[in-house]
Amino acid sequence: MKTRIKELRARYDMTQEDLANKVGVRRETIGFLEKGKYNPSLKLAYKVAKTLQTTIDELFIFEDSDLG
């Protein structure tokens, strides 16, 4: 899974720490999300998308291999 979190964070001049604080997770979690090493819960995906003023579909890019 790929994400646009880093790109959208930059648009709002937000650090990983800023985003983590807004959605209630640790900074490391945001880093793992950005690298595609962590699959978020639906609730976390929604919070991140809402904070970055986008949709879950726009934020997370699923590839056929991700769907198993």
C-alpha positions in Angstrom: 0.0 0.0 0.0 1.3 3.4 -0.9 0.2 6.7 0.8 0.1 10.4 0.0 0.5 11.3 3.7 4.0 12.8 3.3 2.9 14.8 0.3 -0.2 16.2 2.0 1.6 16.9 5.2 4.0 19.1 3.3 1.1 20.9 1.7 0.0 21.9 5.2 3.5 22.5 6.6 2.9 19.7 9.1 5.5 17.5 10.7 5.0 13.8 11.5 4.8 14.9 15.2 2.1 17.5 14.4 0.0 15.0 12.5 0.5 12.3 15.2 -0.7 14.7 17.9 -3.8 15.7 15.9 -4.9 12.1 15.3 -3.8 10.6 18.7 -0.9 8.3 17.7 2.9 8.3 18.1 5.1 9.9 15.6 6.6 6.5 14.7 3.1 5.4 13.6 2.9 8.2 11.1 6.4 7.2 9.8 5.3 3.6 9.4 2.2 4.7 7.6 4.1 6.9 5.2 6.5 4.0 4.4 3.6 1.6 3.9 4.8 -0.6 6.7 1.6 -0.3 8.8 -2.0 -0.9 7.8 -4.2 1.6 9.8 -7.5 0.8 11.3 -10.4 2.4 9.5 -10.8 4.9 12.4 -7.2 6.0 12.1 -7.4 6.2 8.3 -10.5 8.4 8.6 -8.8 10.7 11.2 -5.7 11.1 9.1 -7.7 11.8 5.9 -10.0 14.3 7.7 -7.0 16.1 9.3 -5.3 16.3 5.8 -8.6 17.5 4.3 -8.9 14.6 1.9 -10.6 11.2 1.5 -9.3 7.8 2.5 -9.4 6.8 -1.2 -7.2 9.8 -2.1 -4.8 9.2 0.8 -4.2 5.5 0.4 -3.3 3.8 -2.9 -4.0 0.1 -3.0 -2.4 -2.2 -5.5 -3.8 -5.5 -6.6 -1.0 -7.3 -4.7 -2.2 -5.6 -1.5 -5.6 -7.2 -1.8 -4.2 -10.7 -1.7 
